[in-house]
Amino acid sequence: MYLLYLDDAGSAANSQEEYFVLAGIAVFETQTNWLSQELDRIAENIDPANPRGVEFHASEIFSRRSPPWKNMEREDAQGVIKAVLKVLARSHNNVRAFACAVHKGSYPGSDPVELAFEDLCSRFNIYLGRLRAAGDIQQGLLILDKSTYETTLQKLARDFQTRGTQWGAVIRNIVDTPFFVDSHASRLIQIADHVAYSVFRRYNARDTQYFDIFAAKFDEADGIIHGLAHKQTVEPMCMCPACLSRRISQSARISNPDNNL
Ligand SMILES: [Zn+2]
């Protein structure tokens, strides 16, 4: 089974922010221990007396307002976020990143949480479908942070079965009941938090230093970065990896109609 751990960054309601991001990692079940242990190892350096008490929450580490991050130098705190992302970067090939960055102004009247959730379910389903086509038949399970849009996302999750029916084949490979877990208890949700934070920084603040660490982990096939979606209508020539890879693939198809990419 593949587990898709998801967390959010940015606020759907905050008009000061241009973006809302839902993102995370798809992990084959046997990889969860390795990822958890690697984060435990980083935690041992931060609080040797109580490593399990260290929760990696990127925006809290970045702001350095509460312990154990409070007295840390800025570079050291940013180094902790990067260390977590480097664990993802060097993980097994069956650990993949997924993200959807919604430019809220491009979709007036739509709920960005709903847009991102549907988009990610579809991307995860396509990933599982590709594995299935290659002979690896696996179900997918969604695992979300309990505090993630407690109301909206939990309602979407409750309606998941109905939505699955509405979407037809969209969630064919995904188990119909998502799980909500406490981020404090799950190192995997903490990695999802760092992915969401990095993608948010990439699009909302144009700060690529975190995103670039694990950019190669996004699900990719035939030159298209399927694992990353940049939903926007304002930048037709956007140079982000998601938009650029789709444009290049499209122009290859146009210039060579026989090239069935
Ligand atoms: Zn883009």
Residues whose N, C-alpha, C, O or C-beta is under 5 A from the ligand:
A	BS01	ZN	H230 C238 C240 C243
